[in-house]
């Protein structure tokens, strides 16, 4: 397989500029070799250039690293996937006692615990940060019964990180280094800001300016705290393709009800069906940084894109469509607004839907829906967004934004619940 670095560097620069992405790195695994290109700047204030050795925050790609530690501990006989969390962490509590006893390690890694997940609670920089984070989870509600569905949960991976600490007798950061990174021999993958200072490291951007907070609190590490250069990510992927002991992580565990494209959850991994072809990977988002990873195992091809702001989703769609189309003969699915939407009665979907950090008010409007969404977490001030939804199919709508997303209304206790952005928002009124 030929990879022309000059060609793809120019294409990365062109697409990044169009998407107003300050800096980006693309790395591709093909033909057993890693190919890398970079463009732009790490920080618009300093003008420091991005290189292929630059570190970016991986965001939720970190979850696959945490799941890999757990898989290695399972293989070593230290635990099982179906061990109750309380058997490892007796102090673990949720707001519902029955759920506390029911949650297993598997539930944590497959987003099926029901734990309302966007809990970005800062418990300090000490080595006890995850122990304190788990204690703070005692008040978290559930968005669905344990094992009865799926809803993306950062909090569950915080608990999984603490499980790792209890099983290894060390911090999650140290366990990641000894169990996963050291055997790979990678040199540019870290978890703490003082480690990142040794390297040329990107800062995130919002509205074209550097963000005021560089990264997540340490307590969010197992869910989103890994930083790496792109080649190190592909070394991690190559190990997953090589080592059969890690293959169970790609076995389907739960269906993701996107409403428009087949998607499953494995252990940490997201599993996709692209026109009958198996693809796995994950996305990541931190404070103004975005990461995309897709792997086509039957061709041993993988691509990772690391960015630091702008509107990266169109960049991902176009770039991966071209790179993976050429090197792996796959087509990246693209959600589009239908030119002639089907007719539906929007009235049954009107109401208020709510989870820990988000409130969505839905109103019927001209055969579609109007939505006002309010988001507020410990990491960001309240943000409001108004969008228009048009019908896509049965109980599924699509917004009319530049990068459309699906809104899937699912049967719930009050008629419908809302599944959007991987999260379940139970109906409140």
C-alpha positions in Angstrom: 0.0 0.0 0.0 1.4 3.4 -1.0 1.1 6.4 1.3 2.4 9.6 -0.2 3.3 11.8 2.7 3.4 15.1 0.7 0.0 14.5 -0.7 -1.7 13.7 2.6 0.1 16.5 4.4 -1.3 18.9 1.9 -4.7 17.4 2.2 -4.6 17.5 6.0 -3.6 21.2 5.8 -6.3 22.0 3.3 -9.1 20.3 5.3 -7.9 21.6 8.6 -7.9 25.2 7.3 -11.5 24.8 6.0 -12.6 23.4 9.4 -10.7 26.2 11.3 -8.7 23.5 13.1 -5.5 25.2 14.4 -3.3 22.0 14.4 -3.6 18.4 13.6 -1.7 15.1 13.2 -2.8 12.2 11.0 -1.1 8.8 11.4 -2.0 5.7 9.4 -1.1 2.1 9.9 -1.0 0.3 6.6 1.1 -2.5 5.2 2.7 -3.0 8.6 4.2 0.5 8.6 3.2 3.7 10.3 2.9 6.9 8.2 2.5 10.3 9.8 1.8 13.9 8.7 1.2 17.1 10.7 0.0 20.6 10.1 -0.7 23.9 11.9 0.2 25.1 15.4 0.0 23.8 18.9 -1.2 27.2 20.3 -2.3 30.1 18.2 -0.8 32.5 20.8 2.7 31.1 20.5 2.7 29.8 16.9 4.6 26.7 18.0 4.3 24.3 15.1 2.7 20.9 15.3 5.0 18.0 14.6 4.3 14.3 14.4 5.9 13.9 17.8 3.5 16.4 19.4 1.3 15.3 22.2 -2.5 15.7 22.1 -5.1 14.8 24.7 -6.9 11.6 23.7 -10.1 12.3 25.7 -12.3 9.2 25.7 -9.9 7.1 23.7 -8.4 6.8 27.2 -11.3 4.4 28.1 -9.9 1.8 25.8 -6.5 2.0 27.6 -8.3 1.5 30.9 -10.3 -1.4 29.6 -7.0 -2.9 28.3 -5.6 -2.8 31.8 -8.7 -4.6 33.1 -8.5 -7.2 30.4 -4.9 -7.9 31.2 -5.8 -8.3 34.9 -8.7 -10.7 33.9 -6.2 -12.8 31.9 -3.9 -12.9 34.9 -6.7 -14.3 37.1 -6.9 -11.2 39.3 -10.6 -10.7 38.7 -13.4 -11.6 36.2 -15.6 -9.3 34.1 -18.7 -10.5 36.0 -17.3 -9.9 39.5 -19.5 -7.4 41.4 -17.7 -4.1 41.8 -18.4 -4.2 45.6 -16.4 -7.4 45.9 -13.4 -5.4 44.9 -14.4 -2.0 46.3 -16.5 -2.6 49.4 -16.9 1.2 49.8 -18.6 1.6 46.4 -22.1 3.1 46.7 -24.7 4.5 44.3 -28.0 6.3 45.1 -29.9 3.0 44.7 -28.8 0.2 47.0 -29.9 -2.6 44.7 -27.9 -1.1 41.9 -24.9 -0.9 44.1 -24.8 -4.6 44.6 -25.7 -5.4 40.9 -23.0 -3.5 39.0 -20.2 -5.7 37.7 -16.8 -4.9 36.1 -18.4 -5.7 32.7 -21.1 -3.1 33.3 -18.5 -0.5 33.9 -16.6 -1.2 30.7 -19.6 -1.5 28.4 -21.6 1.6 29.5 -24.4 -0.6 30.7 -24.2 0.2 34.5 -26.9 2.9 34.2 -24.7 5.3 36.2 -25.5 8.9 35.0 -22.1 9.5 33.5 -20.9 13.0 32.9 -19.7 13.5 36.4 -16.5 15.6 36.0 -15.8 16.0 39.7 -12.4 17.3 40.7 -11.0 15.5 43.8 -7.6 17.0 43.7 -4.1 16.0 42.5 -3.3 13.4 45.2 -2.9 9.7 44.6 -6.2 9.3 46.5 -8.1 11.2 43.8 -9.9 8.1 42.4 -10.8 6.8 45.9 -12.3 10.2 46.6 -14.1 10.2 43.2 -15.7 6.9 43.9 -16.9 8.1 47.3 -18.5 11.1 45.5 -20.4 8.8 43.1 -22.6 7.7 46.0 -25.2 10.4 45.1 -25.3 9.6 41.4 -28.7 8.6 40.0 -29.2 5.9 37.4 -30.7 6.7 33.9 -31.7 3.0 33.4 -31.6 -0.2 35.5 -28.3 -2.0 35.7 -27.7 -4.0 32.5 -31.1 -3.0 31.0 -29.7 -0.6 28.4 -26.7 1.5 27.5 -25.8 5.1 28.3 -22.3 6.5 27.9 -20.8 6.9 31.4 -17.5 8.7 32.2 -18.2 8.0 35.8 -18.3 4.3 35.3 -14.7 4.4 33.9 -13.7 6.5 36.9 -14.9 3.6 39.1 -13.1 1.1 36.8 -9.9 3.1 37.3 -10.3 2.7 41.1 -10.9 -1.1 40.5 -7.6 -1.2 38.7 -5.9 0.5 41.7 -7.4 -1.9 44.2 -6.3 -4.9 42.1 -2.8 -3.6 41.5 -2.0 -1.8 44.7 -0.8 1.3 42.8 -2.3 4.3 41.1 -4.2 4.1 37.8 -1.5 6.1 36.2 1.3 3.7 37.4 -0.8 0.7 36.4 -1.3 2.1 32.9 2.5 2.6 32.6 3.4 -0.9 33.9 0.6 -3.0 32.4 0.1 -1.4 29.0 2.7 1.2 28.0 6.0 -0.4 29.1 5.4 -3.6 27.2 4.7 -1.5 24.1 7.9 0.4 24.5 6.2 3.7 23.6 7.9 6.9 24.7 5.4 9.7 24.1 2.3 8.6 26.1 1.6 10.2 29.5 -1.2 11.1 31.9 -0.1 14.0 34.0 0.6 17.6 33.0 4.1 17.6 34.5 4.9 14.7 32.3 3.5 16.5 29.2 5.7 19.4 29.9 8.7 17.3 28.6 7.2 17.4 25.1 5.7 19.7 22.5 2.1 19.5 23.7 -1.1 21.0 22.2 -3.5 23.2 23.9 -7.2 23.1 23.0 -9.0 26.0 21.3 -12.6 27.3 21.4 -13.8 30.1 19.2 -10.3 30.4 17.8 -8.7 31.1 21.2 -6.7 28.9 23.6 -9.0 27.4 26.4 -8.6 28.8 29.9 -8.2 25.3 31.4 -5.7 23.0 29.8 -7.1 19.6 30.7 -9.3 17.4 32.8 -8.9 16.9 36.5 -6.7 13.9 37.5 -9.8 12.1 38.8 -11.1 11.9 35.2 -7.9 10.1 34.0 -9.4 6.6 33.4 -12.1 8.1 31.4 -10.2 10.8 29.5 -6.8 11.6 30.8 -4.3 10.0 28.4 -2.0 12.2 26.2 -0.1 10.7 23.3 1.5 11.3 20.0 -0.3 9.7 17.1 2.3 7.0 16.4 2.0 5.8 20.0 -1.7 5.3 19.6 -1.1 3.2 16.5 1.4 1.1 18.5 -1.4 0.5 21.0 -3.7 -0.5 18.1 -1.1 -2.8 16.6 -0.9 -4.7 19.9 -4.7 -5.2 19.8 -4.5 -6.5 16.3 -1.5 -8.8 17.1 -2.5 -10.2 20.5 -5.4 -12.7 20.5 -5.7 -12.3 24.3 -7.1 -8.8 23.6 -9.6 -10.0 20.9 -12.4 -10.5 23.5 -12.5 -6.7 24.0 -14.0 -6.5 20.5 -16.8 -9.0 21.1 -20.2 -7.2 21.1 -21.6 -6.6 24.5 -24.4 -4.1 24.0 -26.3 -2.4 21.1 -26.1 1.4 20.8 -29.5 2.6 19.7 -28.3 5.4 17.4 -31.4 5.1 15.2 -29.4 5.4 11.9 -26.2 3.4 11.8 -25.4 0.0 13.3 -23.2 0.4 16.4 -22.3 -1.9 19.3 -20.2 -1.6 22.4 -17.3 -3.9 23.2 -15.1 -3.7 26.3 -14.0 -0.1 25.9 -14.1 -0.2 22.1 -16.9 1.1 19.9 -17.8 -1.4 17.2 -19.2 -0.3 13.8 -20.7 -2.0 10.8 -19.8 0.0 7.7 -21.8 -1.5 4.9 -21.1 -5.0 6.1 -17.4 -4.4 7.1 -16.3 -4.6 10.7 -14.6 -1.5 12.0 -13.7 -0.6 15.6 -12.4 2.5 17.3 -13.3 5.4 19.5 -13.6 9.2 19.5 -12.3 11.5 22.2 -13.2 15.1 23.3 -11.6 17.2 26.0 -11.4 21.0 26.5 -11.0 22.1 22.9 -9.3 18.9 21.6 -10.7 16.1 19.6 -9.4 12.7 18.6 -10.7 10.1 16.2 -9.5 6.5 15.8 -10.8 3.9 13.3 -9.4 0.4 12.7 -10.3 -1.9 9.7 -9.1 -5.3 11.0 -9.5 -7.4 7.9 -7.1 -5.1 6.1 -4.9 -4.4 9.2 -5.4 -0.7 8.5 -5.9 2.0 11.1 -6.1 5.8 11.1 -5.9 8.3 14.0 -6.5 12.0 13.8 -5.6 14.3 16.7 -6.8 17.9 16.6 -6.9 21.0 18.9 -10.0 22.9 18.1 -12.2 24.3 15.3 -14.9 22.1 13.8 -13.1 18.8 13.5 -16.0 16.5 12.6 -16.2 17.6 8.9 -12.4 17.2 8.8 -12.7 13.6 10.2 -15.5 12.7 7.8 -13.7 13.9 4.7 -10.2 12.8 5.6 -11.0 9.3 6.9 -13.4 8.9 4.0 -10.5 9.4 1.6 -7.7 7.7 3.5 -9.7 4.6 4.6 -11.5 4.4 1.3 -8.2 4.3 -0.6 -6.3 2.0 1.8 -9.0 -0.2 3.2 -11.9 0.1 0.6 -14.5 1.2 3.2 -16.9 4.0 3.1 -17.4 6.2 6.2 -21.1 6.5 7.0 -22.5 10.0 6.9 -25.7 11.2 8.5 -27.5 13.7 6.3 -30.8 15.6 6.6 -33.4 14.0 4.3 -34.5 16.1 1.4 -38.0 14.8 1.8 -38.5 13.9 5.5 -41.3 11.3 6.3 -44.5 12.7 7.8 -44.8 12.0 11.5 -47.0 13.3 14.4 -44.4 15.1 16.5 -46.7 15.6 19.5 -45.9 12.4 21.4 -42.2 13.4 21.6 -42.8 16.9 23.2 -41.6 17.1 26.8 -38.6 17.7 28.9 -35.8 15.1 29.1 -33.0 15.3 31.7 -29.8 13.7 32.9 -27.1 14.9 35.3 -25.7 17.7 33.2 -28.3 18.3 30.4 -31.9 19.4 30.1 -33.6 19.1 26.7 -37.0 20.7 26.1 -38.7 19.4 23.0 -41.7 21.1 21.3 -43.7 20.0 18.3 -43.3 22.3 15.3 -44.5 22.0 11.7 -44.1 18.2 11.4 -40.8 18.3 13.1 -39.4 19.4 16.5 -37.8 22.4 18.1 -35.3 21.7 20.8 -33.7 23.9 23.5 -30.8 22.1 25.1 -29.0 23.3 28.2 -25.7 21.8 29.3 -23.8 22.6 32.5 -21.1 20.5 34.2 -18.3 21.1 36.7 -16.0 21.8 33.8 -18.0 24.4 31.9 -20.5 27.2 32.5 -24.1 26.7 31.3 -24.4 26.6 27.5 -27.7 26.7 25.6 -28.4 25.6 22.1 -31.5 25.8 20.0 -31.9 23.3 17.1 -34.5 22.2 14.7 -35.2 18.5 14.2 -36.7 16.8 11.1 -38.0 13.2 11.0 -35.5 10.6 9.8 -37.6 7.4 10.5 -39.6 5.8 13.2 -38.9 7.7 16.4 -35.7 9.1 15.0 -35.0 12.7 14.1 -32.0 14.5 12.8 -30.9 18.1 13.5 -30.2 20.5 10.7 -26.8 21.6 12.0 -23.7 21.7 9.8 -22.6 18.3 11.2 -26.0 16.6 11.9 -26.6 14.3 14.8 -29.4 11.8 15.4 -32.1 12.1 18.2 -33.7 8.8 18.9 -36.8 8.6 21.1 -37.1 5.3 22.9 -40.0 3.7 24.8 -39.7 4.7 28.5 -41.6 5.0 31.7 -43.2 8.2 30.6 -43.9 7.4 27.0 -40.5 8.1 25.6 -36.9 8.6 26.7 -34.3 10.4 24.5 -31.1 8.8 23.3 -28.7 11.4 22.0 -24.9 11.7 21.8 -24.6 8.2 23.2 -26.5 9.2 26.4 -29.9 8.3 27.6 -32.0 11.3 28.9 -35.0 10.0 30.8 -38.2 11.9 30.3 -38.9 14.3 33.2 -42.3 15.8 32.1 
